[in-house]
Each structure stands twice: as structure tokens, then as C-alpha cells.
Amino acid sequence: MMILVHYTTREFVYNLFKNSREITYQTQLEEVRNFYDSYHRTQENLFFIISYTNNLKIEYNVGKIAFIDNKFIFNKVAGELSDILIEDLGITDTNTYEKDFYYKMLWIEEKLEFRNKNLDRYSSKIRLKYFDWEELLLKNEILFKKISDIIFDKGNVIKLASAYNPDLSYDDIAITKKYFSALKNLGFVNKEGINIKHTVLHGDIGEFLMHTLVSEFIESIGDKYIYPKLIFKTNPAMAVYGNDGSIYIPEKKEIYYLEAKFYSGLNEAINKAVESLKKHNDDLHEDMNYSAELFRNIKTNRTNELVEIADDVEEKLIIFLICDDIYSEEEIRNTIENNSNFFELKEQFETLIFVLPILSKNEFLKFFQVKSMHEGKEYYEQQ
């Protein structure tokens, strides 16, 4: 993602952009127009940063460029989003101005478009990285598309829902066949259309997103392995029993048992997750060594390597919750802290909670249904 930066030592220029406004200054207008013409077709976010520097400090005003009624508008972003962008650019305490260059293009490589923010020592909130809630509330399709893109990513599907070994040399036709086979087993595509009221489908969506997102946010220096239970799916209506999956980190001798829930309400999702974990955890240690080939090394995507679970491994729990009625960090913390079922669980086991607010479960499922039809159309027309 390219970002346009305007460097200035004039405070009045900086002050002009403390709020959203039309861009009228001729030199700025020319730079913004060139930036817009170059990237608006390929980038959904067009950030424009006003970087003000004097001998004492560097300050930034960050906004997004919009072209409305033949005018270029600077839409100031929320402070939290501004801080994220500045941090990702690596310019928090750095002046990147070069003499006589008042405009510069900076670059961010977008690997994962979601971020994880720790709310306290055991709870986190996952959200889109470069959008604020006001934008998403006005146009929830932005969030729905990002989530659906994760679910229908060919590499993700093959890694999480098939026993395919990515080290082997398959051609595109064979890979596409495996991709659609896995999608059909999950029930993410169907010739007659998917049933978005099916609770097994909701659970599989939750598990899929959990493995994709949570595995990225569990810290490790060396190898990290996931054990997705979705690999065992052979029929959309089939539920795979036991914990929803595992993450193993050999260097730390830690194994996390995962549980995903997809409900409208956060409190209900917590209760259902705790109830499921209590059923599974009479004997936490699953004998996984016999299925070493089903582990996925998420850093290299290797399979079929020897994975031995240490005898003195520390067992922990992860709860991944998708809900649509909680947005603020304070509300999430209060809901979790006031849930007596979760309190009892974390007294017994070290437990982490990841919350992914989705704005509206029902509206997302309708969006997902349309995406499913579009994704499967080409495949079923060839059958």
C-alpha cells in the first residue's frame, strides 16, 4: 500500500488538516491528483499524511483521500487508526524528510489485514487494520468482503481443510480440484446454494477464521504448528467432535486447545464455548503424535514432517468468539470479566479469549451466501 506524505515546516499548513476539509492548495492538489490517478483503482485506502516538523518534534495529521463532486477531500481518520499507520510506517520518532523533497511516497507491505489488540492479559480484540468503526458501520460490506476473502483463499482452504501436501508439485488444475473438493466438504459451496441457517456451517466458518487469524497472533520465534480438525470433514452436515483444533509451539513447550463460537451475542458465545470446553477437558491431553502428518507448520506450510509433542508440554485453552453486538474495548472487557462461567474456567486453565466483532451475523451470512454462489458458479457450470 502506497501512502502520500507532505512534509512541511509551516505550522499553519499543518493546522489546516486538523479536521476534514477540501484540498485547495494548488501544489497539494496536483500531488494528490497524481496519487489518486495512480492508485485509486488498485488501493482501497488512499492515505495522505501531513508531516509537520520543527527543531523540537514531529507531528502528523492523517486522513484518507476521497474524490467527491469533482473535488478532492481529506477525511481525517480516528486517532487510533492514525497511530497504527504511523507505527506500521516506522516513522513514529523519525523524520524522513529530505532536503527540497516536500512530497514523498512511502510503502507498507500488507501481509495480514487484521490486527490483534490486547485488552488485558487474557483477552484480545481482532479487527480490520486500516479502517475505523465509523467506516465499517456505514459500509459493512468492507468487513464482510475481507473475512470472505480469507475463507475463500485457495491456500487457506487447502491448508486447513485438506490433507494435501504443499511440497508436492501439483499443477493448477489439480490444485483447483482439491480446493473445490475441500470447499464442498466444508459446505462453503453447493450446487443448489448453501443453507446459511445451518449451525454446522456457522461453526465451520468460526473454526476456519480461528485457525487463520489466531495462529498469526500467537507469538513464537521458531516453528509453530496448527492441527485443524476441518481436515476430517467429508460432508457439510458432519460435525467433527473434540476440540476445534490445536496450536503447538515446540520451543515454548506449549499446546493450545482451541474452541470457536459464532453467535450474535458475546455473552452467549462465551457461555457456549465454556460449555463445550468443559465437555472436552476431562482429559485435556489429546494423543496427537499418531497424526503427525496432519499438523501444518504455518511458517513454511510444511506437512509430513515428524512432530512430537513433548511429555512436559503445558496445556492451555483458546476461545475464539465471533459476535455482532459488542464494539468498544470497555464493553468487551466488562462482558468477559462479569461472566461467571469464564471465571470458573480460567481458575482451572490458562485461557485466552480472542473476539472478532462482525457487525451483524445475519447480514454477514447473507453476504457469504452470495460470495459462495459466485465462487462455485464456474466450477459447477463445468460439471
C-alpha contacts under 8 A as a table, 3 or more apart, distances in Angstrom:
res1	aa1	res2	aa2	distance
1	M	43	Q	6.82
1	M	45	N	7.97
1	M	107	W	5.68
1	M	108	I	5.15
1	M	109	E	6.22
1	M	110	E	6.76
2	M	39	Y	7.86
2	M	46	L	7.62
2	M	47	F	7.92
2	M	105	M	6.33
2	M	106	L	5.71
2	M	107	W	4.68
2	M	108	I	6.56
3	I	46	L	6.66
3	I	47	F	5.29
3	I	48	F	6.23
3	I	49	I	7.60
3	I	105	M	5.56
3	I	106	L	5.11
3	I	107	W	6.17
3	I	108	I	7.92
4	L	32	V	7.78
4	L	35	F	7.08
4	L	46	L	7.94
4	L	47	F	6.39
4	L	48	F	4.95
4	L	49	I	6.29
4	L	103	Y	7.12
4	L	104	K	6.03
4	L	105	M	4.85
4	L	106	L	6.51
5	V	48	F	5.85
5	V	49	I	4.66
5	V	50	I	6.01
5	V	51	S	6.77
5	V	103	Y	5.58
5	V	104	K	5.29
5	V	105	M	6.23
5	V	106	L	7.28
6	H	48	F	7.67
6	H	49	I	6.14
6	H	50	I	4.98
6	H	51	S	5.91
6	H	102	Y	5.74
6	H	103	Y	4.63
6	H	104	K	6.74
7	Y	50	I	6.22
7	Y	51	S	4.77
7	Y	52	Y	6.08
7	Y	53	T	7.64
7	Y	97	Y	6.48
7	Y	101	F	7.95
7	Y	102	Y	4.96
7	Y	103	Y	6.18
8	T	11	E	7.67
8	T	13	V	7.19
8	T	14	Y	7.29
8	T	50	I	7.39
8	T	51	S	6.16
8	T	52	Y	5.03
8	T	53	T	6.55
8	T	102	Y	6.91
9	T	52	Y	5.60
9	T	53	T	5.31
9	T	54	N	6.01
10	R	13	V	5.60
10	R	14	Y	6.79
10	R	52	Y	7.17
11	E	14	Y	5.07
11	E	15	N	6.14
11	E	52	Y	6.91
12	F	15	N	4.96
12	F	16	L	6.28
13	V	16	L	5.27
13	V	17	F	7.24
14	Y	17	F	5.72
14	Y	18	K	7.07
14	Y	50	I	6.35
14	Y	51	S	7.40
14	Y	52	Y	6.00
14	Y	60	Y	7.97
14	Y	61	N	7.22
15	N	18	K	5.32
16	L	19	N	7.20
17	F	20	S	6.50
17	F	21	R	7.04
17	F	50	I	7.40
17	F	61	N	6.30
17	F	74	F	7.75
17	F	76	K	7.62
18	K	61	N	6.23
18	K	76	K	7.39
19	N	75	N	7.61
19	N	76	K	5.82
20	S	63	G	7.66
20	S	73	I	7.36
20	S	74	F	5.33
20	S	75	N	4.60
20	S	76	K	4.91
21	R	73	I	5.81
21	R	74	F	5.32
21	R	75	N	6.76
22	E	71	K	6.99
22	E	72	F	5.95
22	E	73	I	4.42
22	E	74	F	6.00
23	I	28	Q	7.19
23	I	29	L	6.19
23	I	71	K	7.69
23	I	72	F	5.71
23	I	73	I	5.83
23	I	74	F	6.54
24	T	28	Q	7.44
24	T	29	L	6.17
25	Y	28	Q	5.45
25	Y	29	L	5.92
26	Q	29	L	4.93
26	Q	30	E	6.26
27	T	30	E	5.27
27	T	31	E	6.42
28	Q	31	E	5.20
28	Q	32	V	6.00
29	L	32	V	5.13
29	L	33	R	5.96
29	L	72	F	7.68
30	E	33	R	5.13
30	E	34	N	6.25
31	E	34	N	5.24
31	E	35	F	6.14
31	E	103	Y	7.70
32	V	35	F	4.96
32	V	36	Y	5.96
32	V	65	I	7.94
32	V	72	F	7.84
33	R	36	Y	5.04
33	R	37	D	6.02
33	R	72	F	7.86
34	N	37	D	5.15
34	N	38	S	6.10
35	F	38	S	5.25
35	F	39	Y	6.24
35	F	40	H	7.97
36	Y	39	Y	5.46
36	Y	40	H	5.24
36	Y	46	L	7.35
36	Y	65	I	7.75
37	D	40	H	6.17
37	D	41	R	7.95
38	S	41	R	7.66
39	Y	42	T	5.38
39	Y	43	Q	5.62
39	Y	46	L	7.57
40	H	43	Q	5.34
40	H	44	E	6.71
40	H	45	N	7.90
40	H	46	L	6.99
41	R	44	E	7.67
43	Q	46	L	6.66
45	N	64	K	6.74
45	N	65	I	7.96
45	N	130	Y	7.65
46	L	64	K	5.33
46	L	65	I	5.44
46	L	66	A	7.87
47	F	62	V	6.98
47	F	63	G	5.69
47	F	64	K	4.45
47	F	65	I	6.23
48	F	62	V	6.00
48	F	63	G	5.42
48	F	64	K	5.80
48	F	65	I	6.51
48	F	74	F	7.62
49	I	60	Y	6.52
49	I	61	N	5.73
49	I	62	V	4.59
49	I	63	G	6.48
50	I	60	Y	5.55
50	I	61	N	5.09
50	I	62	V	6.47
51	S	58	I	6.95
51	S	59	E	5.94
51	S	60	Y	4.78
51	S	61	N	6.80
52	Y	58	I	5.73
52	Y	59	E	5.20
52	Y	60	Y	6.22
53	T	56	L	7.66
53	T	57	K	5.92
53	T	58	I	4.53
53	T	59	E	6.47
53	T	95	N	7.62
54	N	57	K	5.84
54	N	58	I	6.81
58	I	93	D	7.27
58	I	94	T	7.78
58	I	95	N	6.94
61	N	76	K	7.47
61	N	82	S	7.76
62	V	76	K	5.96
62	V	77	V	6.15
62	V	82	S	5.75
63	G	74	F	5.70
63	G	75	N	4.93
63	G	76	K	4.02
63	G	77	V	5.03
63	G	82	S	7.94
64	K	73	I	7.98
64	K	74	F	5.75
64	K	75	N	5.10
64	K	76	K	6.56
64	K	77	V	6.99
65	I	72	F	6.65
65	I	73	I	5.67
65	I	74	F	5.07
65	I	75	N	6.35
66	A	72	F	5.74
66	A	73	I	5.11
66	A	74	F	6.68
66	A	75	N	7.29
67	F	70	N	6.27
67	F	71	K	5.50
67	F	72	F	4.62
67	F	73	I	6.18
68	I	71	K	5.22
68	I	72	F	6.41
68	I	73	I	7.07
77	V	81	L	6.43
77	V	82	S	6.34
77	V	132	D	7.52
78	A	81	L	5.43
78	A	82	S	6.27
78	A	132	D	6.81
79	G	82	S	4.99
79	G	83	D	6.18
80	E	83	D	5.16
80	E	84	I	6.34
81	L	84	I	5.08
81	L	85	L	6.32
81	L	129	K	7.72
81	L	130	Y	6.47
81	L	131	F	7.09
81	L	132	D	6.58
82	S	85	L	5.29
82	S	86	I	6.23
83	D	86	I	5.21
83	D	87	E	6.03
84	I	87	E	5.16
84	I	88	D	6.07
84	I	129	K	7.75
84	I	130	Y	7.89
85	L	88	D	5.09
85	L	89	L	6.12
85	L	130	Y	7.50
86	I	89	L	5.14
86	I	90	G	6.31
86	I	91	I	5.81
86	I	92	T	5.72
87	E	90	G	5.04
87	E	91	I	6.43
87	E	92	T	5.72
88	D	91	I	7.97
88	D	108	I	7.09
89	L	92	T	7.91
89	L	106	L	7.55
89	L	107	W	7.35
89	L	108	I	6.39
90	G	94	T	7.56
91	I	94	T	4.64
91	I	95	N	6.76
91	I	96	T	7.34
97	Y	101	F	6.96
97	Y	102	Y	7.29
98	E	101	F	5.49
98	E	102	Y	7.70
99	K	102	Y	7.87
101	F	104	K	7.03
110	E	113	E	6.30
112	L	115	R	7.55
113	E	128	L	6.03
113	E	129	K	5.56
113	E	130	Y	7.60
114	F	126	I	6.61
114	F	127	R	5.45
114	F	128	L	4.41
114	F	129	K	4.99
114	F	213	L	7.91
115	R	126	I	5.63
115	R	127	R	5.72
115	R	128	L	6.29
115	R	129	K	5.48
116	N	124	S	6.41
116	N	125	K	5.68
116	N	126	I	4.55
116	N	127	R	6.77
116	N	217	F	6.80
117	K	124	S	5.41
117	K	125	K	5.28
117	K	126	I	6.46
118	N	121	R	7.11
118	N	122	Y	7.87
118	N	123	S	6.17
118	N	124	S	4.30
118	N	125	K	6.54
119	L	122	Y	7.71
119	L	123	S	5.52
119	L	124	S	5.12
119	L	125	K	6.95
119	L	329	E	6.84
119	L	333	R	7.00
120	D	123	S	5.50
120	D	124	S	7.09
120	D	333	R	7.95
122	Y	351	T	6.61
122	Y	352	L	4.68
122	Y	353	I	6.16
123	S	333	R	7.51
123	S	352	L	5.78
123	S	353	I	4.65
123	S	354	F	5.97
123	S	355	V	7.77
124	S	352	L	7.98
124	S	353	I	6.22
124	S	354	F	4.89
124	S	355	V	6.23
125	K	329	E	7.52
125	K	354	F	5.77
125	K	355	V	4.85
125	K	356	L	6.15
125	K	357	P	7.99
126	I	354	F	6.83
126	I	355	V	5.97
126	I	356	L	5.01
126	I	357	P	7.50
127	R	356	L	6.41
127	R	357	P	7.25
128	L	131	F	6.03
128	L	132	D	7.95
128	L	143	L	7.19
131	F	135	E	6.43
131	F	136	L	7.04
132	D	135	E	5.61
132	D	136	L	6.63
133	W	136	L	4.99
133	W	137	L	5.91
134	E	137	L	5.20
134	E	138	L	6.26
135	E	138	L	5.28
135	E	139	K	6.20
135	E	140	N	7.94
136	L	139	K	4.98
136	L	140	N	4.79
136	L	141	E	7.65
136	L	142	I	6.46
136	L	143	L	6.61
137	L	140	N	5.57
137	L	359	L	7.44
139	K	142	I	6.16
140	N	143	L	5.55
140	N	144	F	6.35
140	N	359	L	7.13
141	E	144	F	4.82
141	E	145	K	5.79
141	E	367	F	7.76
142	I	145	K	5.43
142	I	146	K	6.46
143	L	146	K	5.22
143	L	147	I	6.30
143	L	358	I	7.41
144	F	147	I	5.28
144	F	148	S	6.09
144	F	358	I	7.70
144	F	364	F	5.89
144	F	367	F	6.89
144	F	368	F	7.64
145	K	148	S	5.04
145	K	149	D	5.94
146	K	149	D	5.13
146	K	150	I	6.53
147	I	150	I	5.27
147	I	151	I	6.53
147	I	209	L	7.89
148	S	151	I	5.01
148	S	152	F	6.11
148	S	368	F	6.51
148	S	371	K	7.39
149	D	152	F	5.26
149	D	153	D	5.83
150	I	153	D	5.29
150	I	156	N	7.15
150	I	209	L	7.51
150	I	212	T	7.75
151	I	156	N	7.04
151	I	157	V	6.97
151	I	205	I	7.67
151	I	208	F	6.87
151	I	209	L	7.00
152	F	156	N	7.45
152	F	157	V	6.66
152	F	375	E	7.94
153	D	156	N	5.32
153	D	157	V	6.19
154	K	157	V	5.21
154	K	158	I	6.23
154	K	176	T	7.86
154	K	179	Y	6.14
155	G	158	I	5.34
155	G	159	K	6.06
156	N	159	K	5.14
156	N	160	L	5.97
156	N	212	T	7.37
157	V	160	L	5.35
157	V	161	A	5.54
157	V	162	S	7.37
157	V	179	Y	6.37
157	V	182	A	6.82
157	V	183	L	7.21
158	I	161	A	5.56
158	I	162	S	5.19
158	I	163	A	7.68
158	I	164	Y	6.66
158	I	178	K	7.04
158	I	179	Y	5.82
158	I	182	A	6.98
159	K	162	S	6.21
159	K	163	A	7.59
159	K	164	Y	7.39
159	K	296	R	7.29
159	K	301	N	7.63
160	L	208	F	7.18
160	L	211	H	7.75
160	L	228	P	5.83
160	L	230	L	6.35
160	L	231	I	6.23
161	A	182	A	5.67
161	A	183	L	7.88
161	A	186	L	7.63
161	A	228	P	7.47
161	A	230	L	5.06
161	A	231	I	4.23
161	A	232	F	7.54
161	A	233	K	7.40
162	S	178	K	7.60
162	S	182	A	6.07
162	S	230	L	7.84
162	S	231	I	4.99
162	S	232	F	7.94
163	A	231	I	6.40
163	A	294	L	6.60
164	Y	178	K	7.84
165	N	168	L	5.92
165	N	302	R	7.40
165	N	303	T	5.92
165	N	304	N	7.41
166	P	169	S	7.62
166	P	301	N	7.00
166	P	302	R	6.84
166	P	303	T	7.41
167	D	302	R	6.82
167	D	303	T	7.77
170	Y	173	I	7.98
170	Y	174	A	5.90
170	Y	175	I	6.24
171	D	174	A	5.47
171	D	175	I	6.32
172	D	175	I	5.07
172	D	176	T	5.98
173	I	176	T	5.17
173	I	177	K	6.20
174	A	177	K	5.06
174	A	178	K	6.32
175	I	178	K	5.11
175	I	179	Y	6.08
176	T	179	Y	4.88
176	T	180	F	6.28
177	K	180	F	5.40
177	K	181	S	6.10
178	K	181	S	5.00
178	K	182	A	6.16
179	Y	182	A	5.31
179	Y	183	L	6.29
180	F	183	L	4.86
180	F	184	K	6.07
180	F	376	G	7.97
180	F	379	Y	7.72
181	S	184	K	5.25
181	S	185	N	6.30
182	A	185	N	5.08
182	A	186	L	6.23
183	L	186	L	5.15
183	L	187	G	6.12
183	L	188	F	5.18
183	L	189	V	5.87
184	K	187	G	4.92
184	K	188	F	6.08
184	K	189	V	5.41
184	K	190	N	6.39
184	K	235	N	7.63
184	K	236	P	7.05
185	N	188	F	7.79
185	N	233	K	5.88
185	N	234	T	4.95
185	N	235	N	4.76
185	N	236	P	5.24
186	L	189	V	7.88
186	L	201	L	7.57
186	L	204	D	7.04
186	L	230	L	7.59
186	L	233	K	6.42
186	L	234	T	7.50
186	L	235	N	6.68
186	L	236	P	4.92
187	G	190	N	6.51
187	G	194	I	6.80
187	G	201	L	6.70
187	G	235	N	7.38
187	G	236	P	4.40
187	G	237	A	7.70
188	F	194	I	6.82
188	F	201	L	7.64
188	F	372	S	6.30
189	V	193	G	6.83
189	V	194	I	6.16
189	V	372	S	5.36
189	V	373	M	6.85
189	V	375	E	7.46
189	V	376	G	5.76
190	N	193	G	4.89
190	N	194	I	5.50
190	N	372	S	7.91
190	N	373	M	7.76
190	N	376	G	7.13
191	K	376	G	7.39
191	K	377	K	7.99
191	K	380	Y	6.38
193	G	369	Q	7.55
193	G	372	S	7.71
193	G	373	M	6.45
194	I	369	Q	6.48
194	I	372	S	7.46
195	N	198	H	5.69
195	N	201	L	7.93
196	I	201	L	7.01
196	I	202	H	7.69
196	I	365	L	6.05
196	I	366	K	7.30
196	I	369	Q	6.84
197	K	201	L	7.89
198	H	201	L	5.42
198	H	202	H	6.75
199	T	202	H	4.96
199	T	203	G	6.28
200	V	203	G	5.04
200	V	204	D	6.21
200	V	236	P	7.61
200	V	237	A	6.50
200	V	238	M	7.62
200	V	239	A	6.63
201	L	204	D	5.11
201	L	205	I	6.18
201	L	236	P	7.37
201	L	237	A	7.97
202	H	205	I	5.22
202	H	206	G	6.29
202	H	262	F	6.15
203	G	206	G	5.04
203	G	207	E	6.20
203	G	260	A	7.04
203	G	261	K	6.31
203	G	262	F	6.36
204	D	207	E	4.99
204	D	208	F	6.02
204	D	230	L	7.47
205	I	208	F	5.16
205	I	209	L	6.24
205	I	262	F	7.99
206	G	209	L	5.35
206	G	210	M	5.97
206	G	260	A	5.49
206	G	261	K	5.99
206	G	262	F	5.78
206	G	320	F	7.76
206	G	321	L	7.71
206	G	322	I	7.00
207	E	210	M	4.96
207	E	211	H	6.27
207	E	230	L	7.71
207	E	244	D	6.54
207	E	245	G	7.95
207	E	259	E	7.67
207	E	260	A	5.51
207	E	261	K	7.88
208	F	211	H	5.52
208	F	212	T	6.35
208	F	230	L	7.73
209	L	212	T	5.12
209	L	213	L	5.92
209	L	214	V	7.96
210	M	213	L	5.42
210	M	214	V	5.41
210	M	215	S	7.60
210	M	260	A	6.60
210	M	320	F	6.12
211	H	214	V	5.66
211	H	215	S	5.63
211	H	226	I	7.41
211	H	228	P	7.04
211	H	245	G	7.79
212	T	215	S	6.06
212	T	216	E	6.96
213	L	216	E	5.44
213	L	217	F	6.76
214	V	217	F	5.11
214	V	218	I	6.40
214	V	320	F	7.89
214	V	354	F	7.61
215	S	218	I	5.54
215	S	226	I	7.27
215	S	247	I	7.04
215	S	298	I	7.83
216	E	219	E	7.65
220	S	223	D	7.20
220	S	224	K	6.82
220	S	249	I	6.98
220	S	251	E	7.82
220	S	252	K	7.88
221	I	251	E	7.83
222	G	249	I	7.85
222	G	250	P	7.95
222	G	251	E	6.47
223	D	249	I	6.53
223	D	250	P	6.99
223	D	251	E	7.49
223	D	297	N	6.67
223	D	298	I	7.76
223	D	299	K	6.75
224	K	247	I	7.17
224	K	248	Y	5.99
224	K	249	I	4.93
224	K	250	P	7.25
224	K	297	N	5.68
224	K	298	I	6.05
224	K	299	K	6.86
225	Y	247	I	5.57
225	Y	248	Y	5.08
225	Y	249	I	6.49
225	Y	295	F	6.01
225	Y	296	R	5.19
225	Y	297	N	4.43
225	Y	298	I	5.88
226	I	245	G	7.35
226	I	246	S	5.67
226	I	247	I	4.51
226	I	248	Y	6.39
226	I	295	F	5.61
226	I	296	R	5.13
226	I	297	N	6.60
226	I	298	I	6.89
227	Y	245	G	5.39
227	Y	246	S	4.99
227	Y	247	I	6.32
227	Y	294	L	6.45
227	Y	295	F	4.80
227	Y	296	R	6.38
228	P	231	I	6.18
228	P	244	D	7.06
228	P	245	G	4.75
228	P	246	S	6.73
228	P	294	L	7.98
228	P	295	F	7.64
229	K	232	F	5.83
229	K	233	K	7.70
229	K	240	V	6.80
229	K	243	N	7.96
229	K	244	D	5.83
229	K	245	G	5.31
230	L	233	K	5.38
230	L	240	V	7.40
231	I	294	L	7.93
232	F	240	V	7.01
233	K	236	P	7.22
233	K	238	M	6.62
233	K	239	A	7.61
233	K	240	V	6.87
234	T	238	M	7.15
235	N	238	M	5.23
240	V	244	D	7.86
241	Y	244	D	7.67
242	G	280	H	6.00
243	N	246	S	7.64
243	N	257	Y	6.35
243	N	258	L	6.01
243	N	259	E	6.07
243	N	277	L	7.35
243	N	280	H	6.46
244	D	257	Y	7.53
244	D	258	L	5.45
244	D	259	E	5.18
244	D	260	A	6.75
245	G	257	Y	6.13
245	G	258	L	5.16
245	G	259	E	7.22
246	S	255	I	6.81
246	S	256	Y	5.41
246	S	257	Y	4.66
246	S	258	L	5.58
247	I	255	I	5.64
247	I	256	Y	5.07
247	I	257	Y	6.79
247	I	258	L	7.72
248	Y	253	K	7.68
248	Y	254	E	6.00
248	Y	255	I	4.38
248	Y	256	Y	6.41
248	Y	309	I	7.97
249	I	252	K	5.70
249	I	253	K	5.93
249	I	254	E	5.39
249	I	255	I	6.31
250	P	253	K	4.78
250	P	254	E	6.66
250	P	309	I	7.53
250	P	310	A	7.52
251	E	254	E	7.96
253	K	310	A	6.56
253	K	312	D	7.21
253	K	313	V	4.75
253	K	314	E	6.11
254	E	313	V	5.41
254	E	314	E	4.77
254	E	315	E	6.09
254	E	316	K	7.33
255	I	313	V	6.67
255	I	314	E	6.21
255	I	315	E	5.14
255	I	316	K	6.22
256	Y	315	E	5.97
256	Y	316	K	4.72
256	Y	317	L	5.22
256	Y	318	I	6.33
257	Y	315	E	7.42
257	Y	316	K	6.26
257	Y	317	L	4.90
257	Y	318	I	6.07
258	L	317	L	6.03
258	L	318	I	4.78
258	L	319	I	6.03
258	L	320	F	7.47
259	E	273	A	6.35
259	E	276	S	7.75
259	E	277	L	7.11
259	E	317	L	7.91
259	E	318	I	6.27
259	E	319	I	4.98
259	E	320	F	6.13
260	A	273	A	6.90
260	A	319	I	5.93
260	A	320	F	4.63
260	A	321	L	5.89
260	A	322	I	7.97
261	K	269	A	5.76
261	K	270	I	7.89
261	K	272	K	7.26
261	K	273	A	6.21
261	K	319	I	7.89
261	K	320	F	6.40
261	K	321	L	5.07
261	K	322	I	6.29
262	F	269	A	6.65
262	F	321	L	6.03
262	F	322	I	4.70
262	F	323	C	6.21
263	Y	266	L	6.99
263	Y	268	E	6.96
263	Y	269	A	5.47
263	Y	321	L	7.70
263	Y	322	I	6.27
263	Y	323	C	5.25
263	Y	324	D	7.60
263	Y	361	K	7.23
264	S	268	E	7.93
264	S	269	A	7.76
264	S	322	I	7.66
264	S	323	C	4.72
264	S	324	D	5.02
264	S	325	D	6.42
264	S	360	S	7.23
264	S	361	K	5.86
265	G	268	E	5.42
265	G	269	A	6.25
265	G	323	C	5.47
265	G	324	D	6.34
265	G	325	D	5.75
265	G	326	I	7.59
266	L	269	A	5.02
266	L	270	I	6.23
266	L	321	L	7.24
266	L	322	I	7.61
266	L	323	C	5.46
266	L	324	D	7.59
266	L	325	D	7.01
266	L	326	I	6.77
266	L	335	T	7.54
267	N	270	I	5.18
267	N	271	N	6.36
267	N	335	T	6.48
267	N	336	I	7.44
267	N	339	N	7.23
268	E	271	N	5.15
268	E	272	K	6.21
269	A	272	K	5.23
269	A	273	A	6.11
269	A	321	L	6.29
269	A	322	I	7.71
269	A	323	C	7.39
270	I	273	A	5.16
270	I	274	V	6.14
270	I	319	I	7.99
270	I	321	L	7.27
270	I	336	I	7.78
270	I	339	N	7.85
270	I	341	N	8.00
270	I	342	F	7.02
271	N	274	V	5.26
271	N	275	E	6.11
271	N	339	N	7.99
271	N	341	N	6.44
271	N	342	F	7.36
272	K	275	E	5.05
272	K	276	S	6.22
273	A	276	S	5.16
273	A	277	L	6.18
273	A	319	I	6.76
274	V	277	L	5.09
274	V	278	K	6.12
274	V	341	N	6.66
274	V	342	F	6.40
274	V	345	L	7.03
275	E	278	K	5.28
275	E	279	K	6.61
276	S	279	K	5.25
276	S	280	H	6.49
277	L	280	H	5.01
277	L	281	N	5.84
278	K	281	N	5.28
278	K	282	D	7.05
279	K	282	D	6.75
280	H	283	D	7.13
280	H	284	L	6.95
281	N	284	L	4.60
283	D	286	E	7.54
284	L	315	E	7.48
285	H	315	E	7.46
287	D	290	Y	6.94
288	M	291	S	5.56
288	M	292	A	6.87
288	M	309	I	7.41
289	N	292	A	5.45
289	N	307	V	6.78
289	N	308	E	5.76
289	N	309	I	6.40
291	S	294	L	5.65
291	S	295	F	7.44
292	A	295	F	5.67
292	A	304	N	6.76
292	A	305	E	7.05
292	A	306	L	6.04
292	A	307	V	5.24
292	A	308	E	7.42
293	E	296	R	7.99
293	E	303	T	5.73
293	E	304	N	4.16
293	E	305	E	6.43
293	E	306	L	7.40
293	E	307	V	7.89
294	L	303	T	6.79
294	L	304	N	7.20
295	F	303	T	6.30
295	F	304	N	7.73
295	F	307	V	7.54
296	R	301	N	5.90
296	R	302	R	6.03
296	R	303	T	5.49
297	N	300	T	5.71
297	N	301	N	4.88
297	N	302	R	5.21
297	N	303	T	6.69
298	I	301	N	4.97
298	I	302	R	7.53
302	R	305	E	7.11
309	I	313	V	7.04
310	A	313	V	5.18
316	K	349	F	6.26
316	K	350	E	5.30
316	K	351	T	6.08
317	L	349	F	6.88
317	L	350	E	6.27
317	L	351	T	4.62
317	L	352	L	6.32
318	I	351	T	5.64
318	I	352	L	4.81
318	I	353	I	5.88
318	I	354	F	7.61
319	I	351	T	7.40
319	I	352	L	6.19
319	I	353	I	4.76
319	I	354	F	6.23
320	F	353	I	5.96
320	F	354	F	4.83
320	F	355	V	6.07
320	F	356	L	7.70
321	L	353	I	7.50
321	L	354	F	6.19
321	L	355	V	4.88
321	L	356	L	6.11
322	I	355	V	6.04
322	I	356	L	4.81
322	I	357	P	5.77
322	I	358	I	6.52
323	C	326	I	7.06
323	C	355	V	7.52
323	C	356	L	6.55
323	C	357	P	5.06
323	C	358	I	5.89
323	C	359	L	7.46
323	C	360	S	7.65
323	C	361	K	6.92
324	D	327	Y	7.95
324	D	357	P	5.28
324	D	358	I	5.03
324	D	359	L	4.45
324	D	360	S	4.80
324	D	361	K	5.92
325	D	357	P	7.38
325	D	359	L	6.74
325	D	360	S	7.51
326	I	331	E	6.52
326	I	332	I	6.43
326	I	357	P	6.54
327	Y	331	E	7.08
327	Y	332	I	7.29
327	Y	357	P	6.49
328	S	331	E	5.30
328	S	332	I	6.46
329	E	332	I	5.15
329	E	333	R	6.25
330	E	333	R	5.16
330	E	334	N	6.08
331	E	334	N	5.14
331	E	335	T	6.03
332	I	335	T	5.22
332	I	336	I	6.22
333	R	336	I	5.29
333	R	337	E	5.98
334	N	337	E	5.14
334	N	338	N	5.96
335	T	338	N	5.34
335	T	339	N	6.29
336	I	339	N	5.32
336	I	342	F	7.21
337	E	340	S	7.81
337	E	342	F	7.98
337	E	343	F	7.24
339	N	342	F	5.58
339	N	343	F	6.39
340	S	343	F	4.91
340	S	344	E	6.27
341	N	344	E	5.32
341	N	345	L	6.43
342	F	345	L	5.01
342	F	346	K	6.21
343	F	346	K	5.41
343	F	347	E	6.33
344	E	347	E	5.24
344	E	348	Q	6.89
345	L	348	Q	5.39
345	L	349	F	6.23
345	L	351	T	7.62
346	K	349	F	4.93
346	K	350	E	5.59
346	K	351	T	5.50
347	E	350	E	7.57
358	I	361	K	6.50
358	I	364	F	7.49
360	S	363	E	5.34
360	S	364	F	6.02
361	K	364	F	5.17
361	K	365	L	6.20
362	N	365	L	5.21
362	N	366	K	6.39
363	E	366	K	5.16
363	E	367	F	6.29
364	F	367	F	5.02
364	F	368	F	6.01
365	L	368	F	4.85
365	L	369	Q	6.05
366	K	369	Q	5.04
366	K	370	V	6.55
367	F	370	V	5.30
367	F	371	K	6.29
368	F	371	K	4.95
368	F	372	S	6.00
369	Q	372	S	5.03
369	Q	373	M	6.34
370	V	373	M	5.17
370	V	374	H	6.30
371	K	374	H	5.12
371	K	375	E	6.03
372	S	375	E	5.08
372	S	376	G	6.05
373	M	376	G	5.33
373	M	377	K	5.85
374	H	377	K	5.30
374	H	378	E	7.75
375	E	378	E	7.06
375	E	379	Y	7.86
376	G	379	Y	5.30
376	G	380	Y	6.11
377	K	380	Y	5.42
377	K	381	E	6.05
378	E	381	E	5.26
378	E	382	Q	6.53
379	Y	382	Q	5.46
379	Y	383	Q	6.80
380	Y	383	Q	5.16
